[in-house]
Structure formats: C-alpha cells, structure tokens
Amino acid sequence: MNESRAPSRKLRRPKAMLFDLDGTLYRGDEPVPGADKLIEELQSQGVPCWYVTNNSTRTPAQVAEHLHKMGIPATPRQVVTSAEATAHYAKARYPNAEAFVLGEHGLLEAMREAGFTLAEGASAQLVVQGIDRSLTYDRLTAAVRLLLGGAAYLLTNPDRQLPVADGVLPGAGSIAAALEAASGVRPTVIGKPSPILMNFALERAGIQAEEAWVVGDNPSTDIAAGLAVGCPTVLVLTGLCTEQDWRSRCEAAGAMPDAVCRGPSELAERWRQIASQREESTKG
C-alpha cells in the first residue's frame, strides 16, 4: 500500500485482534490467500484472534468448523456472532420476556441457550429479528402486530444485502425495513456498526478497546464499529473495497481506518514492524 495515500495514525502492538470474517478471512467457501498463515503467526506470537461476525444464521461451533476447513484455527469461544450478542443483550434487559424470533438456526439456538421461551402467538413481549430465508407473510404480519402492541424490537444486524456466490440476497436489514415501515417501531441494532456487538466481543476477550485491532473489509460496518468503541482499525482490501475506491468509501461512511492493507500478508508485515519496534524500544 502506498503509505502516502494511507492513514497515518500510529498503531501500537495489539493484545488481541478482532477479525471480521466474510470478505476479510474468506469469501464464501474460499479462504483469502494468506489468511491461515496470518492467524497462525499471530497466535504463535501470543496475540489472541477473535472472529466477530454480523451473520446470525450459524452457531459459533458451525463458524469454527467452517474456519477449520479453510486451515484457520478457531474454537467456538473465539467466534462472536450477532446472534450471541443479541441473546446476551436480551437476557440482560428482558429476562422474563417471551420472544418471537424471525431468524435461522444460529439465532434460535442463541436465544434458547439464553433461557428464552420462543413464542409463536400474541403473548410475546419481545421481537428478535435476523435474516430469515424462510420468512412468510404470516410471520411478518405476526411480528408487526406484536410491535404495534408494544413489544420491544431487537435486530441482529442492519445489513440490507447478503452476498452469495451468484450475487446478493435481501439481508436482515431489508426485513427490518419492512417491519419498521409497517409498525413505525425502530429496532435496537446489535451488530456492526453498533458498538453493542464489539463491546460484547471485547468483554469476552477480556481487553480494553485500545488494546485490540479491529480488522475488516467494510468501512460502514467493521471500521465504523471499531471506531465507535475506540479500537484501532485496519481496513483490508480483500472484500468490499479496492485500492481505487477505499478512500471514497471510507469518507462516505465517515469511518477512516488507522491503516489500510492489501491483504493478510501485508497485515502480517505491518504487525511485525510494530512488534519489532516495541522490542527495540524495550531493549533501549
């Protein structure tokens, strides 16, 4: 990366890395070249890696298995999903509520594990919504009626599009747009760019915001979320952004990263430089 074009704020050696997944470490079922070596090097040097995703469809165990298949070491505990963070938030604020869930396996399991009764009728006091690729008009109607009746509304993530191999699908944010239009109720957003998911990840990692780098490919979600909680941020040009448009995308999102790297190899080199500078200063 041409340093004259990249952000110039100085990065310090991190105590942990918080990685986005799709577009950052892999693209669909294909790993980003060098991602496995980057993670192995960081973890071998005592830098824990955490995987923070807006995707609410899979459980942490399923995400960890997906990473393993691409040669990236991960345990379920290292995976932090918007579904987990939503269930945690709901348990803290609505512990006795029945929940009506529009979502898939990952979100349903997270809510069950948090102790919620999943309601199907008009008794629910809480609507929890993620992406739901089996959504019916009847269930959309039921959610609207609950919201009009005073139910609280939690949204796993605001992404309006879900990238897939042959294009995009309507995302959780598209469903939320329909619910909000019909009910007039705005949801509490849990996933990136909201700070709620990032603070949940930092709490699990046991570190302060300034001690962790947030690494992602999307300025409006990954970088914005990192900045919202005070983390140093690194944009990688492996997904949404290119060398030609990253700056305009960041400016449009109001989220300028602390560093920009073409991919995992360049990020590894940036980390080595910073680590060696710290060692030299310690010796001096």
Secondary structure, 3 states (H helix, E strand, C coil): CCCCCCCCCCCCCCCEEEECCECCCEECCEECCCHHHHHHHHHHCCCCEEEEECCCCCCHHHHHHHHHHCCCCCCHHHEEEHHHHHHHHHHHHCCCCEEEEECCHHHHHHHHHCCCEECCCCCCCEEEECCCCCCCHHHHHHHHHHHHCCCEEEECCCCCEEEECCEEEECHHHHHHHHHHHHCCCCEECCCCCHHHHHHHHHHHCCCHHHEEEEECCHHHHHHHHHHHCCCEEEECCCCCCCCCHHHHHHHHCCCCCEEECCHHHHHHHHHHHHHHHHHHHHC
